[in-house]
Amino acid sequence: MPRAVLDVAVRALDERMVADTEQDPTLDEYLYQVEPTGLPMLIERDYLLGEFIEWTGQELEREGFDPVAINLRYASIDVKLAPLSRHGRDFSFPFMINSVFSYQGLTIHGPFVAGHQAGLSMVQSLSEVKYARFFLPPRFDGKFTSDHQTSIISHSIHGIVSAPGVDGMIAGLPDRGRDPESYVKSNIGRVLTGGHITDAVCGREPGTVWPGNPLRGRPYKLTPAVFAGTEVPLYADDFTYYSFLPDGLHEELLQDRDFLRLTDLIRRFGPMFKARFPDTSTGLLFNPGRNMEFITGLLKRSVA
């Protein structure tokens, strides 16, 4: 499998960036940054709004957590991608945005993760075995392969897990209420558990480890028991979580009801904020049309 990701950097975000990113850069300005700045394209700005930060602190306290100790913040995951052509230029840009929080002295990334990796799992070249929702123009056949897609997704997330000061990561992905066993058969789910993005159409069982994929995430679902008899919150059943924690830490934290409640709460903050403050929320910026524009724009420059 090609190593499409040359470098991964974790960069702290703060609310001052909201004003700086009101005017989106051109695609050239975005892709060819020497030192990436700003936010990933197609990501809503809610997570850096002063109102959002104040509100999440109040919600954490209301749920019995110490907002100062939790220290909820958000980070950009900046990547450097290799071009597909021999003479092309490298690309450096903000690729993902993650929530980050502290728990009992640990620094955990997630469970909120969003960015271009979701769009990459939706597309493919027409010449490959069909598995995706969208197909690229014929001029990209044989150039942007499923191997590249798997490499970009797996190595970007592996870069987070292995970054200095990161003790582990939980990735929560929307699954429309499907159980982990069925959701892991999705393109992104297979990659996050160590497989390949085309495993489904090649007949490989979920959990099949693909050589070259450094990820070994373990999917799990929150059960009603986590909420100790209280009413299960809205949106609580909408996600499958993937644990990228060391073995001992995985076993310990997944037995900790407070940790599981906290991850669920942080993952729901986005949709909760939109529902409660529709006039303040910037709304969801990601959509398939704009995502395809981004991917084809990236590939057009990559194969030139």
TORBABA-572387 format. One record per residue: y, z, x negated of N, C-alpha, C, CB in turn. Coordinates in steps of 0.02 Angstrom, whole numbers, plus 50000, padded with zeros to 5 digits. Each point is the difference from the previous one (the first is absolute). Last residue first. Glycine has a CB too. Layout:
! TORBABA-572387
YZXYZXYZXYZX ...
This chain:
! TORBABA-572387
508254938450066500464994749977499914998649926500825003450087 498115013750058499614994249979500444994449973499135003150084 501795017749998499485001949954499614994049972499915010750062 501824988250108500305001349933499455001249948501035004850055 498294992250167500354993849980500305000849930500264997550121 498765021349983499514995449973500334993549976499135005050076 502225011450031499735002649937499534995049968500115011750043 500684983350171500554999649951499785002549931500825001550092 497695000550089500054993049979500574999149950499544996350110 500205025249979499424998249960500044992849977499325008350063 502415000050080500005003449935499424997549957500545010150052 499584982250169500554997249961500015003149930500664998050105 497845010950049499774993549975500544996649959499244998950099 501335021150007499515001349947499754993549970499675010750058 501754988850128500375001549939499535001349942500945004750069 498054991850140500384994149980500385001149935500114996950120 498655021249983499594994949967500394993949976499075003850071 502125020249938499714995750051499644994349965500905003150085 500645021849869499434995849982499794995750059499625008749916 502125008250095500224993649972499424995349985500985005849952 499635015950224499494997249956500214993149977499115006650058 502745012750009499474996050029499534997149948500764997450093 501195018349895500134993049983499474995450029500575003749896 500305020950204499484996649961500204992749987499135007550050 502185006550091500115001549930499514996149956500425011350030 499494987850208500664997449981500155001149927500395002050115 497585006449988500004992649997500674997149978499145000050088 499575023449905500684998049982500064992449995500165011049939 497784999850125500485005250020500724997849988499145008649974 498984977249967499955001650071500555004850022498774998249994 501044995949777500194994150040500015001650074499524992549912 499675023949941500724999349993500254994150042499945004949885 497734998850103500335005350038500764999249998499045007749974 499604977749895500004998350072500335005450043498974993549980 500955011549786500334993750013500014998250074499654996349888 499155023250033500725000850001500374993450018499885009149915 497674995850051500284998450066500755000350002498975004450049 499755000949754499844993150018500314998050066498935001149937 501275021449988500404995549959499884992750019499985008449906 498695008050200500695000550021500444995149961499825012050030 497904990149911500074996750065500734999950022498845003650031 500625008249775499964992849988500074996250066499265002049901 500685021550114500614997749966499984992549988500105011149945 498004999650145500554999850050500644997349968499495009850060 498704993649797499874994450044500534999450054498775001349978 501325017149875500134993849963499904994050045499645005549894 499825015650193500724999249993500184993649963500125012450001 497604993750022500284997650063500764999049995499085006050062 498944992549753500615003850011500364997350061500105002549875 497954988150017499795005950037500595004450019498914999749940 501344980749929499764997850065499675005550040499844988949950 500985015149829500554998650045499774997650069500684997249901 497705007749924500405005850017500524998450053499835004349884 498804978450027499605004750040500425005950023498984996549937 502064987949919499824996950064499635004950044499954988849944 500495017349836500595000650042499884997050068500724999649898 497604998349939500085007050019500595001050047499505003249892 500124974550024499455002650042500115007250023499254992449939 502924992850014499425001849959499485003750043500745000849898 500804982350232500065006549969499415001249954500655004450099 500214978350079499974998349929500155006549962500354987750018 498985005050251500125005049949499904997149931499635008950079 501054981750180499594998649941500205005049946499904987750029 500265009950262500275002349936499514998449944500645009350057 500024980950203499465001949956500315001749933499144992650060 502085007750196499944998449929499315001949972501225001749989 499765002650237500144993049987499864997849928500855000850087 499095021150046499364996449994500094992749979499545007550087 502315007749950499565003349952499364996049988500465011050036 501504984750118499904996049939499495003149953501184996150011 499785021050159500034992850011499974996449932500675001550108 498255023049901500644996550003499924992550015500465008449920 497965012350166499994995149946500644995850004498734999649999 501065026150089499994993050023500034995349940500555003450108 498355020049844500634997950029499954992750021500645008349929 497585003249956500035001250072500664998250032499195008749982 500414988449779499825006850020500115001450074500295003649887 499924976049963500585002750033499865006650036500404988450014 497934998849869500535001249950500595003550033499634989949934 498505001750191499925006849975500545001949949498774999050019 500964978750077500405004650039499965007249975499824992650098 499794988549719499685001850063500455004750039498854998549949 501504981249852500155006750022499675001350068501104999949935 497944983049873500405000350061500155007350016499484989250044 499804994349724499855005450045500494999950058499525007049906 499544978549848500345000350065499795006150041500074987549999 500145007049729499525002450050500355000750067499335006149911 501024978649841500255004350053499465001950049501114994749987 499134994049778499405002750032500225004850055499324998849893 501704980249920500075004850055499325002250026501094994750030 499454988449793499975006949977500025005250056500554996149897 498514977750070500435003850045499965007349980499834991650095 498864992749790500694998349988500485003450047499614989449958 497895006450121500215000849930500734997749990498814998349963 500245011650269500124993549969500245001049928500284994950112 498245019550087500475000349945500054993349966499755012249984 499644995450278499744996549941500535000049946499264992750073 501065016050150499865004749946499694996749939499865008650085 499754979750149500585004249982499815005049946500474998650116 498104979049889500095006050040500645003749980498755000950014 500874972049967499905006249962500155006050045500294994149892 499884981350158499435003950023499875006449961499534989550037 502284993149954499444998849954499395004450017500834996949912 501275004450203499724993350014499424998449954501124996350040 499995024849934499784999350069499664993350012500945007550035 500094998049753499335002950011499754998850071500275008749916 501874984949961499574995450038499315002850014500624990749948 501085021349926500324998250063499574995350042501105001649945 497825016749890500374993949991500264997750068499314996749898 500045029750017499704993550012500474994249985499295005350086 501075019749911499684997349940499724993150008499755011449971 501525001750193499395003849985499614996949942499955003550121 502094987049961500165007049986499395004349987501014998650069 498794978349997500315000549934500115007349980500554988850017 498665006850200499494998649950500285000649930499414992550080 502075009850102499555005749995499464998949947500225002450120 501294980149936500335005149959499545006049991501124996250041 498064986350097500154997649932500285005549956500224988750048 498215019750147500594995749998500134998049927500495005650103 497805010049967499794993049997500604995249999498955003250059 501235020449971499894998549929499744992949991499765012149979 500584997350238500634997949968499894998249927500635007250079 497585001450053500174993150019500624997749964499475001850112 499785020249849499454995549983500164992850018499205009350019 502305008950036500024997849930499454995049983500485011049971 500424989350281499725005049956499984997449928499305004650096 502604987850087499314998649979499745005549954500234987750011 502045010250090499515004450028499284998549981500775001550091 501174986549826499974999150073499435004150030500484988449988 500345011249779499344997150015499914998950075499545005549899 502345000049875499894999450073499354996450015501244999950018 499135014949757500114993250025499864999650075499714995449887 500795022649888499854999650071500174993150027500205012450012 499215000449738500304994250033499784999950073500014993449892 500235024649887499694999050065500354994050032499695012450015 500044998649718500334996050051499574999850063500564993049911 499955022149835499554996550045500404996250052499125008649981 501825003149830499355003550003499524996550047500585010649976 501654982549861499704999050066499315003250001500664989250018 500765009649784500275004650048499734999350071500995000049931 498824978849912500135006949976500305004350055500164995649883 498294983750191500665001149971500085007349977500484990950074 497614997850044499945001749929500685001349966498964993249998 500845000550235499535005549991499985002449927499324995550095 501974985249961500295006250028499555005949984500544993550092 498694985349848500555001949957500355006350025500154988149972 498155001950157499715003649943500555002349952498944993350011 501684992750166499855006850024499695004249945499844995550116 500594982149833500645003350015499885007150024500514988850030 497634997549926500325002449939500685003150013499394991249937 499334999550245499645005549968500375002749940498944995150040 501964986150082499965006050042499705005849961499894992850102 500214986249790500675002650012499975006550040500454988349997 497525000149962500285002949939500685003150013499374991649932 499564996450242499655006349986500305003549940498964995350049 501864983349998500205004750052499685006849988500134990650081 499234991749779500685002249986500235005150051500254988949947 497675001150091499975004349940500695002749982499014993449958 500784990750213499855006750023499915004849942499464995250102 502094983649849499335001350026499925007150024499564991449922 502254988450011500055007050020499355001850035501274999550013 498724979449898500475003249955500075007550015500624989049989 498044994550136499725000849933500465003649952499374989950020 501844999950184499285000449996499775000649927499914993350105 502385003849987499805006149964499245000749995501055005350039 500104976850079500184999349929499805006349959500954992550034 498785005350212499474997149957500174999849926499674993350097 501405026050063500044992649996499494997349949501225000550031 498115022650078500544997549959500024992450002499905010149926 499215007850269499794995649946500604997149964498964997250063 500245025950098500484994749987499774995949940500945007050048 497755011350035500354998150061500474994149990499935011850035 497694992949822500665002950011500324997350064500145001349877 497714992150017499955007250016500665002850023499095001049918 499414974849996500525002850044499875007350016500174988650048 499274997349724499655002050061500505003850043498885000549941 502324982649899499535005649994499655001450066500725004949910 501014978450057499394997949967499495005649993500664991649939 501595010850153499554996650046499334998249969501014995450056 500435026149864500024992849993499504996850048500375001149879 500755022950182499544997149953500134992449995499135009050025 501835017550087500044992849988499464997749952501225000550022 499265022750052499984996050061499934992649988500685008750053 499615009749783499325000150027499934995650061499865011549955 502254991849937499564996249956499294999650028500695003549903 501015009850203500054992950013499524995849959501175001850030 498985021549932499734998850067500014992650016500405011450037 500594996449763499274999749995499684998850069500055007849902 502354995250059499744993249999499244999849997501044996549944 500035025950156500274995049955499624993550002500385009149927 499345019850119500184993850034500274995149949500255006250107 498625020749947500054994649951500174993650038499175005649921 500505023150118500364993950020500024995149942500705006650083 498355015549899499544994950028500354993850026499255009350029 501254997849745499764998550067500135005850046499124992449952 500615013549793500314994150029499674998450067500284995549885 499975028649969499574995350036500424994250026499215009450032 500755013249790500434994550022499554994650029500895002549912 498825026050056499764993249990500534995050023498815003950014 501305020650009500104998049931499774993049983499875011749973 499984997050251499675004849956500034997749927499255003450095 501724978750033499565004650037499635004349951499884991850095 502234987449943499695005149958499585004650044500954999549917 499814972950110500135007050018499635004649952500164996750120 500654975749953499755004349946500165007250021500184991149909 499664981350199500235006950004499685003949943500144999350127 500324974049851499545005450015500375006450016499144994849926 501114976150046500355006350006499495005250023501114994350027 498784980149832499795004650053500505005850004498794996949984 501654984549870499414997450035499805004350060499634995349892 502584997249933499725005650039499464997450046501095006249994 499314980049778500355001550063499705006250033500284987850014 499474991649780500085007350003500415001650063499945001249873 498544977049999500415002550056500035007649997499684989950071 499914988649736499765005950034500475001950057499455004049893 500384970250031500305006449981499665005750037501104994249978 497724981249950500445003450047500275006649973499364994750091 499024988349817500685000049975500495003650046499744989249945 497895008550102500045002149930500725000749976498914994449980 500455009550281500004994549953500125002649929500434992250089 499545022750094499374996350006499974994249951499945003450119 501465020249836500044993750038499314996750003501214998449966 499155028750018499934994049958500064993850043499265006349919 501905018150136499454995550014500004994249950500045003150122 500925023649911500114993849963499384995750010500775005749914 500395015750241499464996649965500274994249958499205003250091 501515021850047500234993849971499444996849959501195004349996 499215014450208499494998149951500194993049976499095007150056 502395014450057499854992849998499474998949946501174996950038 499315026250115500024996649935499864992650010499635010549942 501165014950193499714993350003500104996549934500224999550124 499545027949980500454994849974499634993350004500605008349923 499195020650138499844993250020500524995249973499435004250104 499955021149863500424995449961499834992750015500095008649910 498935014750141499684993550011500394994649963499585003850112 501285018149886499384999849962499664993250006499865012350017 502084991750110500185000149929499374999349957501015007250025 498784994650213500254993449978500174999849925500444998350115 497705016550016500635001249964500264993449974499645011849968 498764992250258500014998349929500695001649971499134991050018 500125010250221499755005649959499984998749926499355003150096 501504983150095499274999949998499715005349952500054987850027 502305009249997499765001450068499235000350002501024994450047 500064999049754500085007150012499735002050068501015000049926 499004977250019499545003649956500035007550013500114991149914 501454995350196499334999350028499475003649958500354989050049 501895010249874499965004250060499304999750031501224998150020 499244987949798499995006949978499945004850059500704996849903 499554980350140499335001549975499955007249975499854987949970 502285004150100499545000950056499305001649976500684992050067 500995002749773500155006450033499505001550055501224998549973 498624980649921499825005349954500125006950030500284992449905 500404988650217499275000549997499795005749955499914987650019 502385007249995499775002950063499245000950000500974994750059 500074994349758500135007249999499755003450063500994997949929 497844979749982500585002050038500095007649996499844990250077 498344996149830500535002249956500635002250037499544992449914 498494998650192499745005449958500515002649950498874995150013 501464985850144500015006750031499865005649950499634994750106 500484979949874500385004749958499995007150027500734990549967 497384988050047500565003250035500325005349955499454997850111 499274980049797499895007150014500625002850035499235001149900 500454976250005499625000850062499855007250018499504989049978 501065006549766500184995950057499535001550059500454990949923 500005028149892499594994050013500284996150059499005005949954 502805008349913499405001250039499584993750005500615008850066 501204998749728500004999250072499325001450031500894991749987 499144999749762500435004750035499934998950075500815000449902 497934992449838500064999850073500435005550028498884994950003 501264992549762499845006850020500085000350076500375005049888 499734974050041499765002749936499785007250009500774992349936 499184987950256500375005849976499715002449934500285003450119 499214977250043500104999649928500425005749973499914987750009 499515009050228499384999349962500105000449924499594993050092 502285008450066499515005350014499414999649952500354999950120 501354983549878500285006349976499495005650008501154996150031 498264983150058500024999749926500265006649972500194987650005 499835009850227499325001049975499974999649924499564995250107 502695013650001499624993850007499305001349971501054992749993 500125029050098500094995149947499654993450018500085009249916 500995008550266499384998349966500134994849945499345002650105 502295016450001499974992749990499374998449960501264999050004 499055023250043500184997150064500004992349997500685010250025 498855007549801499514994950021500164997050068499155006149933 502125011749954499914994849949499554994350023500185008749914 500205010950219500614995849998499924994349951500685009950030 497565005549979500064996750064500604995350000499475009950057 499935005149761499784993049996500074996450067499215003349911 501235020350051500554995849977499814992649999500415009749931 498045008350122500374997150055500594995849978499655009650068 498154992449776500445004850032500464996450049499955007549899 497574990349935500514997150042500455005550028499244990550030 498975005249742500255004250055500564996550037499685010349936 498224978149929500725001349996500245004050060500164989349934 497565000949910500185004150058500735002149993498805004250014 499634973949886500455005749987500175003450065500484994249899 497714986449973500195003650061500445005949980498924996550059 500044977949835500285006649991500185002950068500444996949885 498384982150089500095001749929500265007049990500224988049979 498284997750213500535004949993500055002049927499835004250118 498504980549948500624997150024500595004749990499354993550083 498155001649817500455005850002500694997450019499335006649912 498184982350155500604999749959500415006450006500024987650013 497275010650010500595000050042500625000049956499385006150092 
